[in-house]
Amino acid sequence: MQVFNTLIEAAQYVSKRRDRRQIWCIASLEGAQYYGLVSQPNLGGYSYNHATKMLAVNNELLNRQSSHNEIRERANRLAGYLHAEAIRRNVIQRDRHAEEVFIENWDDCVRSFIQLRHRKPKKVDLFLSHTPCTHGDNSPSPARILGSNFYPLSCTNKLKLFASKNPTIKLRVYYLNKFGVNEALNEQALKDFYLNNGLIINTMDPGVRMTCGSII
């Protein structure tokens, strides 16, 4: 993974990498190293996103305006062709939530930090575009193996297990937006919910919110 020295650099990287619907996460190791991460769609989702981009470029080159329904219909058709071709070529695209991408690459983050500070990190701050999914949401991240460990359903439970597997790390989570069932909770209720699930979570402070809010 590419490492950055500042939050601003990581935010700029994420802004260039992500599609509009992708969830993102910026991981800060003691404020010394930053990693910009985005969720990964499955092969079907990736094919549709790529088809949408191709059609947008085509419309721009032809100076053509298309209705929303027409774009969706054409994108679905093109995505079908792209998906079939990817399958024929044995292309694999694994879906991952942004928090899962962080967990999956944690060992690489630690190795990079050791090279910089000659010790393991003691604190990790996760700046998330949305609060971690929970088992009550419509599509929580499934239970699966990340790295060499098995993690349970939902990113909330995955981060809880991650924290328990790394007891020397102080993990704190900051969010920009609420996600899923948590949209109905006020800030204090949200903090209490995650605290009961073993996580310390807060809304981003104004300075961080301004920096991360620039990600489009």
N, C-alpha and C positions, 0 to 999 in steps of 0.2 A: 504493500500500500504506500501511496505517496504521503510523505510527512511534511507538515508546515510549521513555521515558527510562531504564527499568530492566528487568532480567531478570524481576522479579516481575510487572510489568505485562504484559509480553509473554506470560509463562506463563499468566496469568489469561485473557488474550484467546484464546490457543490452546485452553484448556480449555473455553471457551464455544462455540468455533467448530467443533470437531472431533467427528466420530462416533467411536465406540469403536474402530473398525478402521482409522481414518486415521492414517498416519504423520505426524509433525510435525517441524518444524525451527525453531529460533530463531536468527536471524543477529544477531551483535553486531559493529558497526563501531566498533572501538577502545573499546568500553564506553561510548560516547557515545550511540549510537542502536541500538535493538533492533527486530527485525521478527519477528512470529509467523506462521509459514507452515504449511499443512497440505497433504497430498497430495490430489489431485483424482481421484475415480473417473470412469470413462467414463459415458456416458448410461445404460447398463444398470445399472451399479453404483449410480449416483445414484438411479435409479428404485426400486431394491430398498431402499436405505437410507431413502428417503422413505416408501415403503410400510410399512416396519417401524415407523417413527415414528407414522404415521397409525393403525396397528392398536394400538399401545401406548396412544395417547390414547383410542381407542375402548374398549379393555378397561377403562381406568381410569374412564371416564365411566359405563360399564355395570357397574362393579365385578365384572368377569368375569376368571376365571383360565383361561388356555389352555395346553395342552401345547406343548413346543418344536416337535414335528412339525407340530402344527396351525398354529402361528404361521408356520412356514416355508412351509407349503402356501398359506395365505391371503396371505402376503406375496408369494410368487411370482405368484399370480393377479393381485393388485392391481398389482404392478410391471409386469406385462405390459400392463395397461390404461394405466398412466401413461406407459410407454415409447412405446406406439403413439400416444398423444395428443401427446407431445412431438415425435415424428417428424412427425406431421401439421402441427404448428405450426412446424416447421423450427427447433426448439430444438437448439443445439449444446452439448455438454458434453465438453471435451477432458480426457482422463486425463493426469495429471502426478504424478510422484513429488515429494516435498517438496523434494529437492535441485534438481529441475528448475524448480520454482516460484521458488526462490531465483535460479538462473541467469537465468531468463527476466525477472526483475524487477531484475537487478543495476544496470542503467543508472539506473533510478529511485532506487535506494538511493544511488548515487554522487551524483546531483544533489541529493538531500536533504542528504547529508553536506556537500557543498560549501556549501550555503546556511548550514549551522551553523558550519563551521570554516574556510570560505573556502579549502579545498584538498581534494584527493582523499584518501580513507582509505588508511592504510598497513597496517592489520591487520584481519582478519576472523576471528571465531570462530563456528563453526557448532555449535550444540548440537542433536544429533539424538536422536530417540526410539530409533532403531535404526541400526546401522552401514550405510553405503551398500551398495546391492546390487552384486553382481559378476556377471560373465559366467557363473559357475558356478551361479547361483541359478535356480530354476524360472521366475521371471518378472522378469528384469532389465528396466529401462527401455529401450525400443527406441532405436535410432539415429534422430535426427530433428533438425529445425531448432528452436533455442530463441533467441528474439530474431532476430538477423541472422546467426547462425553455426550450422553443422552440428556436432552432437555425436554421438559414437559410442555403441554399446551399453553399458549399465549406468551407474549413477550414479557408481561408482568412476572409470570412464574419463572421464565427463563432468566431474567435479571436477578430475581430473588435467589435462584440456585447459583448463578454466577457469583453473587456477593458471598454466599455461604462457602463456595469453593475457593474464594480469595479473601479470607478473613483479615489479612493485613492491609487490604485496600479499602479506603474510605470512598464509597461510591455515592455520588449525588446526581440526581436527574433534574434537568430544567426543561420546561416545555414552552412552546410558542402558542400552540392551539390544543384544545381538548379534542379527544377522539372517541367516537362510539358512544356507549352508554354513559361515559363520564362527562359528556356535554351537558348533562342535566345537573351536575354537581357544581356548587360554588367552590371557590379556591380552598377554603378551609376543609370542607367535606372531601375534596379531592386529595388533599394532603393526608387526611386521616385514613382514607381508603387505602392509599399506597403504603402508609406507615404500618397499617395492619397486615400488609403483604410484604413487610420487610424492606421497604424502599423509602428513601428520603427524596421527596420530590417537591419542587417549587416552580412557580412561574418565572420566566427569565426576568432579570432586572432590566431597567430601561435601556442601558447602554448595550447590553448583549442583544436585547430584543431589536434594537435599531439595526445592529450589524446583521443579525440573522434574518430579520424581516426583509432585507434586501435580496434574499434568495428568491428567484422567480423561476 
